[in-house]
Amino acid sequence: MVIRRIPRALEIGLAAALLAGAGYVSAQIEGEERGAAPIDSSGDFEVGGVSVDTSGKTAEAARLAGWRIAQRKAWTMLSQRLTGASGSLPDGTLDSIVTGIVVENEQIGPGRYIARLGVLFDRTRAGQILGVATTFTRSPPMLVIPIMWSGGSGQVFERTTPWQQAWARYRTGNSVIDYVRPVGTGSDPLLLNVGQTGRRGRGWWRTVLDQYGASDVVMPEARLYRQYPGGPIIGVFTAFHGPDRRPIARFTLRAPNADGLNALLDAGVARLDEAYQSASRGGALIPDAMLAPPPKPEETPIPEATPTSGDPIGDIIATTGGQTYQVQFETPSVGAVTNGEAAVRGIPGVSSAATASLALGGVSVMRVVYAGDIAGLRAALEARGWTVQEGGGTLRIRRAAAPVAVPSPEG
């Protein structure tokens, strides 16, 4: 499967230049001994299985025409799915809300284009146009350890496996489970392997989860059985949760031959995600209390003979020393780390905010000293525009999405 990203403002007059490679990026997982970075973790609406058959003066013109038609068909399908009524939009408006084209299968000729495509729509803008809610509550961060058994041996991140690639292809933004997906490089093969999944000691698991900024762990397992070389493949999939490997669901899928392995694994990931979501809604994915960091001992107030400043908040910090809390925040770049620390330090009552566990491209952990309880810190963060989730004595913060102006449909 190939994902091609499209700019938010796609102009008809620039179509040829965009198709030449200036306006989109191909993202694929291939050719690496170890490591498979997640392709997409956004919450875009996705419509798949859109068939097109178009023609044009050139291959590029036929392909662009096919993508245009796919956008229109996909919007009608999305509107029907979310509102129960079919709808349509002008091409200019569709160009502004389409964020990507997923090429499931395509055949390109000199003047003809036949393909099965998927279309990604910006969740916020599409939701505003359709008048549907676009936000939902997610679970505490769950570390994903994809285990694949084949030929009698198990692998996680020792080398890139088809099962790890299937989890990297899966778009998790629409799931209520907040998955933390390791890339599989660096220290990942040492910390996360088949032997680690059999450990029960909570102390070691706390160390591992803190390294990845997660509150709990899920272990989706795939066992592959080949009937004979080149023949049918049977996959037995199990959804495990927590250090005790508590089974959530188990099912079996079958592929007719080796060419269907990726489709088999993709279907397995989708089914396992459904199982985890159902368990979360039923209250079965509550993190083990023993995985949370031990509570900090209460500090004895140290009276001061003379106030150190005229600032009431500063006086509170000086007399109590403040309490230390862990705050998880997304750090796609070095700038995000600096900006996140500076924003938290600017909150009244915060005397210190420093990153204790750095994960560029993932979720880092900041230790914050605050003169008050965790409820007060949460309220202060929300007052500054953060979206805050609390679990196990830890706060997870995100910047709330800025409102987006919706272009009015053209007549």
BELJO-V519112 format. One record per residue. N is the residue number from 1. NEAR is the number of other ideal C-beta (glycine too) atoms within 12 Angstrom. Layout:
BEGIN
N/NEAR
N/NEAR
END
This chain:
BEGIN
1/32
2/23
3/32
4/35
5/26
6/38
7/22
8/24
9/19
10/32
11/18
12/19
13/10
14/18
15/28
16/20
17/17
18/26
19/28
20/15
21/13
22/15
23/26
24/30
25/19
26/19
27/24
28/19
29/29
30/19
31/10
32/19
33/14
34/25
35/26
36/34
37/26
38/31
39/32
40/28
41/28
42/24
43/27
44/34
45/34
46/36
47/32
48/28
49/18
50/33
51/22
52/35
53/22
54/31
55/21
56/26
57/16
58/21
59/25
60/24
61/24
62/29
63/38
64/39
65/29
66/37
67/41
68/33
69/29
70/43
71/39
72/30
73/32
74/41
75/38
76/25
77/28
78/39
79/27
80/17
81/21
82/24
83/19
84/12
85/15
86/18
87/26
88/21
89/31
90/21
91/26
92/21
93/29
94/40
95/34
96/31
97/39
98/42
99/37
100/39
101/46
102/39
103/33
104/27
105/20
106/29
107/20
108/24
109/20
110/15
111/18
112/22
113/34
114/24
115/34
116/25
117/40
118/38
119/42
120/41
121/44
122/34
123/29
124/29
125/31
126/39
127/27
128/24
129/32
130/30
131/15
132/23
133/14
134/24
135/18
136/21
137/19
138/29
139/36
140/35
141/41
142/43
143/43
144/47
145/47
146/47
147/38
148/38
149/23
150/24
151/13
152/11
153/16
154/26
155/31
156/37
157/38
158/24
159/22
160/29
161/37
162/32
163/40
164/39
165/35
166/39
167/46
168/38
169/36
170/39
171/34
172/34
173/29
174/28
175/34
176/25
177/41
178/38
179/42
180/40
181/45
182/41
183/30
184/35
185/22
186/19
187/18
188/33
189/26
190/18
191/28
192/37
193/26
194/23
195/17
196/32
197/34
198/20
199/24
200/17
201/15
202/23
203/16
204/21
205/35
206/30
207/18
208/32
209/43
210/32
211/29
212/36
213/39
214/44
215/43
216/44
217/43
218/48
219/39
220/46
221/38
222/43
223/28
224/35
225/21
226/22
227/15
228/11
229/10
230/14
231/17
232/21
233/31
234/25
235/37
236/27
237/40
238/30
239/39
240/32
241/35
242/34
243/29
244/21
245/24
246/22
247/23
248/32
249/27
250/20
251/25
252/20
253/29
254/23
255/28
256/17
257/19
258/21
259/13
260/23
261/31
262/27
263/25
264/33
265/36
266/31
267/25
268/42
269/41
270/29
271/29
272/43
273/36
274/25
275/30
276/41
277/30
278/21
279/28
280/30
281/19
282/15
283/10
284/22
285/34
286/22
287/34
288/23
289/17
290/21
291/35
292/25
293/28
294/16
295/15
296/20
297/9
298/12
299/15
300/9
301/16
302/13
303/12
304/16
305/8
306/10
307/16
308/17
309/14
310/10
311/15
312/15
313/24
314/20
315/21
316/26
317/28
318/23
319/22
320/25
321/22
322/31
323/30
324/32
325/40
326/42
327/44
328/44
329/41
330/29
331/28
332/20
333/16
334/15
335/12
336/26
337/29
338/20
339/21
340/35
341/29
342/19
343/25
344/37
345/24
346/20
347/35
348/23
349/35
350/34
351/30
352/24
353/36
354/24
355/30
356/26
357/28
358/26
359/34
360/19
361/25
362/34
363/42
364/38
365/38
366/41
367/29
368/40
369/29
370/37
371/31
372/26
373/20
374/26
375/17
376/25
377/37
378/29
379/20
380/32
381/39
382/21
383/16
384/24
385/17
386/29
387/22
388/31
389/26
390/28
391/30
392/30
393/28
394/39
395/39
396/35
397/39
398/28
399/19
400/16
401/19
402/9
403/11
404/18
405/12
406/19
407/22
408/13
409/18
410/13
411/7
END
